Each structure stands twice: as structure tokens, then as C-alpha cells.
Amino acid sequence: MTDHQARRTLRVLLSLAAGAALLWLAFRGVDPGGVAASLAGVRLELLAAAIAVDLCVFLVKALKWRLLLAPLRRLPVPTLYSGVAVGALVANVVPFRLDELARAAFVARRSGLPGSAVLGTILVERAIDVSILLCAVGILLVGFPGEAWLGRAGVALAVGLAAFWLARLELGRHVARAPARAPGALRDRARALLERALGGLGHGLGAAPSGRRLAGAFGLGIAEWGCALVHLTLVLRAFGSVVPPDRALLLGAASYLGFALPTGPAGLGGFELLVRGALETGLALEPARALGIALAIHALLVLPISVIGAAVLVREGGWRASFAAGPDDEGSASLTPRVERA
């Protein structure tokens, strides 16, 4: 095993260990039998409606991404939906939140666009999502001043999100400094690759839409959040719980942060811990019932879109064929890509 493989294996093990530790905290003090009993009597028709709404969330995400990609090229919605589904599948089975890279590579291969330019539009999309999330936390803090627990939960979510993104920025700075410490030709090669990647990202960010298109992307981001809250409301109703709008907003923020934490595949552990806490605090549910519903929400968010992502990979000829080398950042293709136009 090479040093690189050893370091990669260590990072995977640490990520899985972090997820396992958070999952242990989520289950701590909870009777597993009570968790199973809390899921009895579920209304299957409401769960089916929740799955349909959740798939609509990804459709809205694909429409939003199409607006952000429009200055580069107008791509068909099915292509972008397939990319989003494949990215979700990767995020749900691989640690470290690699969904951005996966869907950028998939769509770059299908469209003929430079992969780093596509990745730049995904960074813009992430910035829109985080902005909407921070606005949601602000609404919790300002709109419900009498709810002390809500304010504390909103602050905790905002601090957790800020810490997460600061950690990612700090990691990026370390990566940027790494080439200067590499010896000789390796250092020059690493620096050239880094400059090329940053240049491509800058191209993607520079091509991001402004004016009405950017406002439309924000509007679709808000619609995506609205669909996500409807999904959560339907799931809770399926288990016999009614969630007020402010609690649904807090639950949506907790679930978003649960997926954002780089703990393990699909945010396993962190998601359960955060959503269980939101359900216990916001709806005064018993720990076993809160954890059971958190597990059900997690499964409903992960499994349907992962099945679609797996079907897309099968249709494309498998994992290697779906992510075969595509166009580089200079616009030349190392193999002939299939270009799709609207």
C-alpha cells in the first residue's frame, strides 16, 4: 500500500469513526424496542406522497442549476436531474461529501463543458443554499422571540454551519499551500494543476448569471426549501405528529446541516443526532419516538434518489463509463463527449 493509499484509507476510517460516534450519541439512552414501536401505525399513503414531494425537491434543484449553467450552455433538465441523482448517490455511499465533484464530472462528460467550470456553478448554487439557510435561521431568531428554545437552537445551527464552512475554507488554504512544500518536479506539477483548477473555477464563477437569472435561482432555491418543508411535514403526519411552520423550519435547518457534516456516507450519525434533538426540543417527542422518526426521515431522503442515481449509472454503462475522462479546462476533449442541447 502506497503512502497516498494509506492516507486515504485513514481519512475514510476517521470519517466512519466520527459517524459511528455520532450515531452512538443519537442512540444513547434510547431503548431500541421503543424506536421500533414508535414506527408502528404509519400511514403509507402519506409516506408515498412524501417520497413524491422529495423527488420534486431534486427536480427544482435541477431547474435551479440549469439557470446557473445557462451562461455556459442551456442543458436539458433530464441531464441535470440525472447529474443531481448521481451526485446524491455518491454522497450517500461515499464519505467526505463528494457529490459536488461527482455531478460536475457527470454533467461535464455529458455536455462537453469543462468540469471545473461546471463545478464553479455548483459552488454558486451552494452559496445560494447557505444564504437561504442563514435567512431561515434569522427568521427563527427574529420572528419567534418568545420561544427561547427556538432562539438557542437557531444560534446552535448557525454556529455549526459557520464552523463547518470555516473548516472547509481552512482545508482549502492548506491544499493551496501544499504545492510549495513539494519537492522539485512534483511541486511544479502540483502548482500547475492547482492554478489550472482555480482558473477553471474562476471561469465557472465568472459565468454565473446576474440580474433576473440570479433572482430566479434564488426563487427556485426558496421553492426547493418549501418543497423540503412540505416533505418533512408529510412524514411527521404519517407518524401521527403535527408540526407547526416554525418547528418545520427548524427541522429543515437541522436536516440540511446533518447532511452537510462530513462524518460518513449520507451524514449517518450527525443527521440522526441533530434531527432527533430538533424533534425532542421542537415537538416535545419522547427520545425513542424522536429517534425513530429521524431514522425514517433519513431513509426517505436517501433511498429514493439513490435508486434513481443507481439506475442512471446502469443506463450509462456503469461507474467507469459514467465518469470517463471528459473535456479539460482548456476546452479540448480527451475523448469525444456526447453533447446534449436543449
Steps between C-alpha positions, in 0.01 A plus 500: 500500500641839399513799732217664307280193532583476870404864560179458302411188696570682826274791400219259414540318832500827694187617318322172570614511864358852538168387352492195727570717806218740411267207432586359845414838653170500312411155637635564849234457767239380248335158508530342151168325558338836562644631174339213306170541684493872421481422129187284528175622348662710228273629225656365180307732268658803670845342473443445128399866463811602695724300262337667200554846650862417581566400138350837403761664724771356276310612191495858630872467577562394139300800373700733725826352377383543139461873559851521644645302206311700237784751433722203411240293314132414530481133592194273511336462840519115485879521464527726805252291700708193420811685618332603823384141560847358435650760733250409770586129457872575541434712810290219646755221452840678519635708790625862472206649309631441148163564336609838355796344321296201383218696342742752350698218337183325381346810340834614355534167323143513370515865384858554382548790746820530707452316828641781715263753338205274584636466854511879526125520439448239774695722741266787413204269563644402840542867588133560416394203714708616798365856465142371510583282801648796688188701415290217642703507821458879511123460469507259793696748710304815409154365427457292815669696782274349766621149428828487692576143394449598137750781528759273662445235234532758221825635643636147539417419137654825375819442702521140380458603137755781531751264663448245225563747217797660678652152535455444126662835420793424731544162330502677165776733617709203612450338160604823330821518707586134447665538155761740642615227738530232231847434358620573146291386206220378725464850642489658152245246376279545806515879469409484130203273572385726785524816286310328220226384735465842665490665158223267389305565818541871446363457148200312634437759770550786257240353268241485776179682410409840635185706513181314423669162460667526840173616657330204334761266648431642846127461439546136404720452805216628719257270315739210563495580870121523494472154341743362758287639785185350344684167482593515869145600595356202308741257663413623848128481422551144378628417850217686672680826585401849392783750455440879508676710232771633736586148621505378138748777418725395788471135396592589141808690618604208722463249215700722261784533750482127574574424135768771479715357780786295345458206737414201287286390207170693489596686819430185700513574870504877482161508328336277760648696789397843370152402380428305818596810702278723287204263541548465875540874551253627245220245525565366851519145367636219715860403416408160351226647283718793394782267399265265314357787295852637438606161360188486281560853367860411423405183312231681300745776403776259399349190342266624220751739338780245545294243308459752217872578508585131481262456205672790321841336551368170364357681197835671438686171505629497855716710728811520279307585185302773682814675627737434210745779427325791334599846376781677678497861615639621173190373320667210315362154558709198584218291361199594295223612736134472426366854473136555582318821421162623599 
